[in-house]
């Protein structure tokens, strides 16, 4: 447990995270991690937000693959965004294949078909917004495309908002690191910034989950 905590602390240190990325494949490793976090069950714990912030900082101080910083910025944002798009498509495909098996399961205290039906209605009404916002929510962004596949969200609709969400998320986080990452205060307070990002993005969801008013169930 101590080793895990130490590892997570390293992921919140800008310099250590940048060194880790550089040592194991550079920014192509970032693209691989973003793919895993947005499409594979095992990727839910990966530090997408902080990693993208550090990516922006690395791009600002890099001359690869081009000598022009602006071209490098466009290149890496495109590569990493596409990795996020493909990751979500893999998650959607998995959910779509697993959907029939899930619908056949009997209700338990943890799993109820009603939740799947509610999710289906939610994605029908606000599916596009949900897919976009999920990009900015740690853990949620891993499972959102899988749920979309399970409830059989329209494929074209999912792909369109998946594309928009990935580019908005990657661009905003990367540009933040690109323009702010060289600031001394930002580098020294990187851990606080990451925690702040998590609070800002997950706070409204958690508040709604625990304190939102529940509609009374209809009497039988």
KOLSEVEX-884047 format. One line per 4 residues: their letters; for each residue y, x, z of N, C-alpha, C, CB. Coordinates in steps of 0.05 Angstrom, whole numbers, plus 5000, padded with zeros to 4 digits. Glycine has a CB too. Layout:
// KOLSEVEX-884047
A) Y/X/Z/Y/X/Z/Y/X/Z/Y/X/Z | ...
END
This chain:
// KOLSEVEX-884047
XXXX) 4976/5016/5000/5000/5000/5000/5025/5017/5000/5000/4981/5024 | 5024/5039/5016/5047/5057/5017/5053/5070/4990/5042/5080/5038 | 5032/5077/4976/5035/5089/4949/5048/5069/4930/5008/5099/4938 | 5040/5044/4932/5051/5023/4915/5081/5019/4920/5036/4997/4918
XXXX) 5088/5019/4946/5116/5016/4953/5133/5039/4943/5119/5013/4984 | 5122/5063/4946/5136/5087/4936/5139/5086/4906/5120/5113/4944 | 5119/5076/4892/5120/5074/4863/5142/5054/4855/5093/5066/4851 | 5143/5031/4869/5163/5011/4862/5191/5022/4868/5158/4986/4879
XXXX) 5194/5038/4889/5220/5050/4895/5229/5069/4872/5219/5065/4921 | 5209/5083/4861/5215/5102/4839/5225/5086/4815/5191/5119/4832 | 5213/5062/4811/5221/5046/4788/5249/5036/4791/5202/5023/4784 | 5260/5036/4815/5287/5026/4820/5307/5050/4821/5289/5010/4845
XXXX) 5298/5074/4816/5315/5097/4815/5320/5104/4786/5303/5121/4831 | 5345/5103/4778/5352/5107/4750/5342/5134/4739/5382/5105/4746 | 5347/5155/4753/5339/5182/4744/5309/5185/4742/5351/5203/4762 | 5295/5175/4762/5266/5178/4763/5253/5160/4741/5255/5170/4790
XXXX) 5264/5137/4738/5253/5119/4717/5258/5130/4689/5266/5091/4719 | 5281/5142/4685/5287/5154/4659/5269/5178/4654/5316/5163/4658 | 5264/5194/4675/5246/5217/4673/5217/5208/4667/5246/5234/4698 | 5209/5186/4680/5182/5176/4675/5178/5166/4647/5176/5153/4695
XXXX) 5198/5152/4636/5197/5142/4609/5197/5166/4589/5221/5124/4603 | 5214/5185/4594/5215/5209/4576/5189/5224/4575/5238/5227/4585 | 5176/5226/4598/5152/5242/4600/5128/5229/4586/5145/5247/4629 | 5129/5203/4583/5105/5189/4572/5111/5173/4547/5094/5170/4593
XXXX) 5125/5186/4528/5129/5173/4502/5157/5164/4496/5111/5150/4500 | 5176/5168/4514/5203/5160/4509/5207/5130/4506/5213/5174/4484 | 5226/5122/4489/5233/5094/4486/5211/5077/4472/5259/5091/4471 | 5192/5091/4459/5170/5075/4448/5152/5065/4470/5153/5093/4428
XXXX) 5152/5079/4492/5137/5070/4516/5151/5045/4527/5136/5092/4538 | 5178/5044/4526/5193/5021/4535/5184/4996/4519/5223/5025/4532 | 5182/4999/4493/5174/4977/4475/5146/4967/4483/5175/4986/4445 | 5128/4986/4489/5101/4979/4497/5101/4963/4523/5083/5004/4499
XXXX) 5117/4972/4542/5119/4959/4568/5130/4931/4566/5136/4976/4588 | 5151/4928/4549/5163/4902/4545/5143/4883/4532/5189/4904/4527 | 5127/4894/4513/5106/4877/4501/5087/4868/4522/5092/4894/4479 | 5078/4886/4540/5058/4879/4560/5070/4859/4580/5049/4904/4575
XXXX) 5095/4863/4588/5107/4845/4608/5111/4817/4598/5133/4856/4618 | 5116/4814/4572/5123/4788/4561/5099/4774/4548/5145/4790/4541 | 5075/4786/4549/5053/4773/4536/5026/4775/4549/5050/4783/4509 | 5023/4793/4569/4997/4798/4581/4999/4791/4611/4988/4827/4577
XXXX) 4977/4778/4621/4976/4771/4650/4982/4795/4668/4949/4760/4657 | 4971/4819/4660/4973/4842/4677/5001/4854/4677/4954/4863/4668 | 5019/4843/4660/5046/4855/4658/5067/4842/4675/5054/4854/4630 | 5059/4823/4692/5080/4808/4707/5095/4825/4727/5067/4785/4722
XXXX) 5083/4848/4736/5096/4864/4757/5114/4886/4745/5074/4877/4774 | 5114/4889/4719/5129/4910/4706/5160/4906/4708/5121/4913/4676 | 5175/4927/4710/5204/4926/4715/5221/4922/4690/5213/4950/4730 | 5219/4900/4676/5232/4896/4651/5262/4899/4652/5226/4870/4640
XXXX) 5276/4886/4671/5305/4887/4673/5315/4915/4678/5315/4868/4694 | 5305/4928/4699/5314/4955/4705/5307/4974/4683/5302/4964/4732 | 5284/4970/4670/5276/4988/4649/5295/4986/4625/5247/4981/4640 | 5303/4962/4618/5322/4958/4596/5349/4970/4602/5325/4929/4589
XXXX) 5357/4968/4628/5383/4980/4636/5382/5010/4632/5389/4972/4665 | 5360/5022/4641/5357/5051/4638/5355/5059/4609/5332/5061/4654 | 5343/5041/4593/5341/5046/4564/5368/5049/4552/5326/5023/4550 | 5387/5032/4560/5414/5034/4550/5427/5061/4558/5431/5011/4561
XXXX) 5422/5069/4582/5432/5095/4592/5420/5118/4575/5426/5099/4622 | 5394/5116/4569/5381/5137/4554/5391/5138/4525/5351/5133/4554 | 5396/5115/4513/5407/5114/4486/5434/5127/4485/5408/5085/4476 | 5451/5122/4505/5478/5133/4506/5477/5164/4507/5493/5122/4530
XXXX) 5455/5175/4517/5453/5204/4520/5432/5216/4501/5447/5211/4549 | 5425/5201/4481/5404/5210/4462/5414/5213/4434/5381/5191/4463 | 5401/5230/4419/5407/5234/4390/5382/5230/4373/5420/5262/4385 | 5365/5211/4382/5341/5206/4367/5337/5176/4363/5316/5218/4382
XXXX) 5328/5167/4340/5320/5184/4317/5343/5191/4299/5299/5169/4301 | 5368/5182/4305/5391/5188/4288/5412/5204/4304/5404/5162/4276 | 5430/5216/4290/5451/5231/4303/5474/5212/4311/5462/5253/4284 | 5474/5188/4300/5495/5169/4305/5486/5150/4328/5501/5152/4280
XXXX) 5502/5149/4350/5495/5133/4373/5493/5103/4367/5515/5137/4395 | 5511/5094/4350/5511/5065/4343/5485/5058/4328/5535/5058/4325 | 5476/5075/4309/5451/5070/4295/5427/5071/4314/5447/5090/4272 | 5428/5090/4333/5407/5091/4353/5405/5066/4369/5411/5115/4371
XXXX) 5429/5056/4377/5430/5031/4393/5418/5008/4378/5459/5025/4400 | 5426/5004/4352/5415/4983/4336/5385/4986/4332/5429/4982/4308 | 5376/5010/4327/5348/5016/4322/5331/5009/4346/5344/5046/4315 | 5338/5018/4370/5322/5014/4393/5322/4985/4403/5330/5032/4416
XXXX) 5346/4972/4401/5347/4944/4408/5329/4927/4390/5377/4934/4406 | 5329/4934/4364/5312/4919/4345/5282/4924/4351/5318/4928/4317 | 5274/4949/4356/5246/4956/4361/5236/4942/4387/5242/4986/4363 | 5252/4944/4408/5244/4933/4434/5245/4903/4434/5263/4944/4456
XXXX) 5264/4891/4420/5266/4862/4418/5241/4851/4403/5291/4853/4404 | 5234/4864/4381/5210/4856/4366/5185/4858/4383/5207/4872/4340 | 5184/4879/4400/5161/4882/4419/5159/4858/4437/5163/4908/4435 | 5183/4849/4447/5184/4825/4464/5176/4800/4449/5211/4822/4475
XXXX) 5184/4797/4424/5176/4774/4408/5146/4773/4404/5191/4775/4380 | 5134/4796/4396/5105/4798/4392/5090/4792/4418/5097/4826/4380 | 5100/4803/4440/5088/4798/4466/5086/4768/4472/5103/4813/4488 | 5108/4754/4468/5108/4725/4473/5090/4710/4454/5136/4715/4470
XXXX) 5088/4719/4429/5070/4706/4411/5041/4710/4419/5073/4718/4383 | 5034/4733/4430/5007/4738/4441/5002/4719/4464/5003/4768/4449 | 5022/4717/4482/5019/4699/4505/5015/4670/4496/5043/4701/4524 | 5031/4662/4476/5029/4635/4466/5001/4630/4453/5051/4630/4444
XXXX) 4991/4649/4438/4965/4647/4425/4943/4645/4446/4960/4672/4407 | 4945/4661/4468/4926/4659/4489/4926/4632/4502/4931/4681/4510 | 4950/4622/4508/4952/4596/4521/4941/4573/4503/4981/4590/4527 | 4946/4576/4477/4937/4555/4458/4906/4555/4457/4948/4561/4430
XXXX) 4894/4579/4457/4865/4581/4457/4853/4571/4483/4856/4610/4451 | 4866/4577/4505/4855/4570/4532/4862/4541/4539/4866/4588/4553 | 4881/4529/4525/4889/4501/4531/4867/4481/4534/4908/4492/4511 | 4850/4478/4513/4828/4459/4515/4810/4462/4539/4811/4460/4490
XXXX) 4805/4487/4547/4788/4492/4570/4802/4484/4596/4781/4522/4572 | 4828/4488/4596/4844/4481/4620/4845/4451/4623/4872/4492/4618 | 4848/4436/4601/4849/4407/4602/4823/4395/4611/4857/4396/4574 | 4801/4409/4606/4775/4399/4614/4768/4404/4643/4753/4412/4597
XXXX) 4784/4420/4657/4779/4426/4685/4785/4401/4702/4797/4449/4694 | 4770/4399/4724/4775/4377/4742/4798/4384/4761/4749/4371/4759 | 4811/4363/4771/4834/4368/4789/4824/4380/4815/4848/4341/4794 | 4840/4400/4824/4835/4412/4850/4861/4411/4866/4824/4441/4848
XXXX) 4861/4421/4890/4886/4422/4906/4907/4440/4894/4880/4430/4935 | 4898/4460/4878/4916/4479/4866/4923/4471/4837/4903/4507/4866 | 4903/4460/4823/4907/4453/4795/4905/4423/4791/4887/4467/4777 | 4925/4411/4777/4924/4383/4771/4933/4379/4742/4942/4366/4790
XXXX) 4919/4362/4727/4926/4358/4699/4954/4346/4697/4905/4339/4686 | 4962/4332/4717/4989/4320/4717/5010/4342/4713/4995/4304/4743 | 5006/4365/4725/5025/4387/4722/5027/4396/4693/5018/4410/4740 | 5004/4396/4679/5004/4404/4651/5018/4384/4634/4975/4408/4642
XXXX) 5014/4358/4641/5027/4337/4626/5057/4338/4630/5016/4309/4634 | 5065/4344/4655/5094/4346/4661/5106/4370/4646/5098/4350/4692 | 5091/4392/4645/5101/4415/4631/5103/4409/4601/5081/4439/4635 | 5085/4394/4591/5086/4386/4562/5111/4370/4557/5061/4369/4555
XXXX) 5117/4351/4574/5141/4335/4571/5166/4352/4573/5142/4312/4591 | 5166/4371/4592/5189/4389/4596/5194/4406/4571/5184/4407/4620 | 5173/4417/4560/5176/4434/4536/5184/4417/4512/5150/4449/4530 | 5176/4392/4511/5184/4375/4489/5215/4370/4490/5169/4348/4490
XXXX) 5225/4366/4515/5253/4360/4518/5271/4385/4519/5257/4344/4543 | 5262/4405/4534/5279/4428/4538/5265/4454/4533/5290/4428/4567 | 5245/4453/4516/5228/4476/4511/5243/4501/4502/5207/4470/4491 | 5262/4497/4483/5277/4519/4473/5293/4534/4494/5295/4510/4451
XXXX) 5307/4518/4510/5323/4529/4532/5305/4544/4552/5340/4508/4546 | 5282/4532/4558/5264/4543/4577/5254/4571/4568/5240/4524/4582 | 5247/4573/4542/5237/4598/4531/5258/4620/4532/5227/4594/4503 | 5283/4612/4527/5305/4631/4527/5311/4640/4556/5331/4619/4515
XXXX) 5314/4621/4574/5321/4628/4602/5298/4643/4616/5326/4603/4618 | 5273/4638/4608/5251/4652/4620/5252/4682/4616/5225/4641/4609 | 5265/4691/4595/5268/4719/4590/5282/4734/4612/5282/4724/4563 | 5300/4719/4625/5317/4732/4646/5305/4729/4674/5344/4720/4645
XXXX) 5281/4717/4676/5268/4712/4702/5243/4729/4705/5261/4683/4705 | 5244/4749/4723/5220/4765/4728/5196/4748/4734/5224/4785/4751 | 5172/4755/4726/5147/4741/4729/5146/4716/4711/5143/4733/4759 | 5167/4699/4712/5167/4675/4696/5164/4682/4667/5193/4659/4701
XXXX) 5178/4704/4658/5177/4711/4629/5149/4718/4620/5197/4733/4624 | 5132/4726/4639/5105/4733/4631/5088/4708/4626/5091/4749/4653 | 5092/4687/4642/5075/4663/4640/5087/4641/4623/5071/4653/4668 | 5113/4641/4618/5125/4620/4602/5113/4616/4575/5155/4625/4599
XXXX) 5108/4638/4559/5096/4634/4533/5067/4624/4534/5096/4659/4517 | 5053/4632/4556/5025/4622/4559/5025/4592/4564/5012/4638/4583 | 5043/4583/4582/5045/4555/4588/5053/4539/4563/5065/4549/4610 | 5071/4551/4547/5080/4538/4522/5056/4534/4503/5102/4554/4508
XXXX) 5038/4553/4503/5014/4551/4486/4995/4530/4497/5000/4578/4484 | 4992/4530/4523/4974/4511/4536/4982/4482/4530/4973/4515/4567 | 5008/4477/4532/5018/4449/4527/5023/4444/4498/5043/4444/4543 | 5015/4463/4481/5016/4459/4452/5045/4454/4442/4998/4436/4443
XXXX) 5063/4470/4451/5091/4469/4441/5091/4475/4411/5110/4488/4457 | 5109/4461/4396/5110/4466/4368/5114/4495/4362/5133/4449/4356 | 5097/4506/4344/5096/4535/4338/5123/4545/4327/5074/4541/4319 | 5134/4530/4308/5159/4540/4295/5182/4539/4315/5167/4522/4271
XXXX) 5183/4518/4332/5204/4516/4352/5201/4539/4372/5202/4489/4367 | 5176/4544/4381/5171/4566/4400/5180/4593/4388/5142/4567/4407 | 5173/4598/4363/5179/4623/4351/5210/4627/4349/5167/4626/4323 | 5224/4606/4341/5253/4608/4338/5267/4616/4364/5265/4582/4327
XXXX) 5260/4601/4386/5273/4607/4411/5262/4632/4424/5269/4583/4430 | 5237/4639/4418/5226/4665/4426/5242/4688/4415/5196/4667/4418 | 5249/4686/4389/5264/4706/4375/5292/4709/4388/5266/4700/4345 | 5305/4686/4392/5332/4686/4403/5332/4697/4431/5344/4657/4403
XXXX) 5313/4688/4447/5311/4696/4475/5306/4726/4478/5290/4681/4490 | 5288/4737/4462/5282/4765/4464/5306/4782/4457/5259/4772/4445 | 5320/4776/4435/5343/4792/4427/5366/4789/4447/5352/4784/4399 | 5370/4765/4458/5392/4762/4478/5386/4778/4503/5395/4732/4485
XXXX) 5361/4777/4513/5353/4791/4537/5355/4821/4533/5325/4783/4545 | 5342/4831/4512/5342/4860/4508/5370/4871/4502/5323/4867/4484 | 5385/4856/4486/5412/4865/4479/5431/4866/4503/5425/4847/4458 | 5431/4845/4519/5449/4843/4543/5442/4865/4563/5447/4816/4555
XXXX) 5416/4868/4569/5408/4888/4589/5413/4916/4579/5378/4884/4597 | 5406/4921/4554/5409/4948/4543/5439/4956/4541/5396/4950/4516 | 5455/4938/4531/5484/4944/4529/5496/4948/4556/5498/4921/4515 | 5487/4934/4577/5497/4939/4604/5492/4967/4612/5483/4919/4624
XXXX) 5468/4977/4607/5461/5005/4614/5476/5024/4596/5432/5009/4611 | 5480/5017/4571/5493/5035/4552/5522/5040/4560/5492/5022/4524 | 5536/5019/4568/5565/5021/4574/5570/5028/4604/5579/4996/4567 | 5552/5020/4622/5557/5025/4650/5540/5047/4662/5552/4999/4666
XXXX) 5518/5054/4648/5499/5073/4659/5510/5101/4666/5477/5076/4641 | 5531/5109/4651/5543/5136/4656/5562/5136/4680/5557/5146/4631 | 5568/5112/4690/5586/5110/4713/5572/5120/4738/5596/5081/4717 | 5585/5138/4753/5573/5151/4776/5566/5130/4797/5592/5172/4788
XXXX) 5583/5111/4802/5578/5091/4822/5553/5074/4815/5602/5072/4826 | 5551/5067/4789/5528/5052/4779/5502/5067/4784/5532/5045/4750 | 5502/5093/4777/5478/5109/4780/5470/5111/4809/5482/5137/4768 | 5489/5114/4827/5483/5117/4855/5475/5090/4868/5506/5129/4870
XXXX) 5482/5068/4856/5475/5042/4867/5456/5026/4849/5501/5026/4871 | 5440/5041/4834/5422/5028/4814/5403/5009/4828/5407/5049/4799 | 5392/5017/4851/5373/5000/4865/5386/4973/4873/5362/5014/4890 | 5411/4974/4883/5425/4950/4891/5430/4932/4866/5451/4956/4905
XXXX) 5436/4945/4844/5442/4930/4819/5417/4915/4810/5452/4948/4797 | 5394/4929/4811/5369/4916/4803/5362/4892/4821/5346/4936/4804 | 5365/4896/4847/5360/4874/4866/5379/4851/4861/5363/4884/4895 | 5404/4858/4855/5424/4838/4849/5417/4822/4824/5451/4850/4845
XXXX) 5407/4836/4804/5398/4822/4779/5376/4803/4785/5389/4843/4758 | 5357/4811/4802/5334/4794/4808/5343/4769/4823/5313/4810/4825 | 5362/4773/4843/5372/4751/4858/5387/4731/4841/5391/4761/4881 | 5404/4742/4823/5420/4724/4806/5403/4708/4787/5441/4741/4790
XXXX) 5382/4721/4776/5365/4708/4756/5345/4689/4768/5351/4728/4739 | 5334/4696/4791/5313/4680/4803/5324/4660/4824/5292/4697/4816 | 5348/4666/4835/5359/4649/4857/5360/4620/4849/5386/4659/4864 | 5373/4612/4827/5375/4584/4820/5348/4570/4817/5391/4581/4794
XXXX) 5329/4585/4806/5302/4573/4802/5289/4568/4829/5284/4592/4785 | 5290/4588/4847/5278/4584/4873/5292/4562/4889/5279/4611/4889 | 5318/4561/4887/5333/4539/4901/5324/4512/4891/5364/4543/4896 | 5322/4509/4865/5313/4484/4853/5285/4477/4861/5315/4485/4822
XXXX) 5268/4498/4863/5240/4494/4871/5237/4484/4899/5224/4520/4867 | 5253/4496/4918/5249/4489/4946/5268/4468/4957/5252/4514/4962 | 5291/4465/4945/5311/4447/4956/5319/4425/4937/5335/4462/4963 | 5309/4426/4912/5315/4405/4893/5304/4378/4902/5304/4412/4865
XXXX) 5318/4357/4896/5309/4330/4904/5285/4322/4887/5331/4310/4901 | 5266/4312/4901/5242/4303/4886/5244/4272/4882/5216/4310/4902 | 5236/4265/4858/5236/4236/4852/5214/4222/4867/5234/4231/4821 | 5219/4199/4879/5198/4185/4893/5177/4176/4874/5208/4162/4909
XXXX) 5152/4178/4881/5130/4170/4864/5129/4140/4864/5103/4182/4873 | 5122/4129/4841/5120/4100/4838/5098/4089/4855/5116/4092/4809 | 5103/4066/4868/5083/4053/4884/5061/4040/4867/5095/4033/4903 | 5036/4044/4875/5015/4031/4860/5011/4002/4868/4988/4047/4864
END
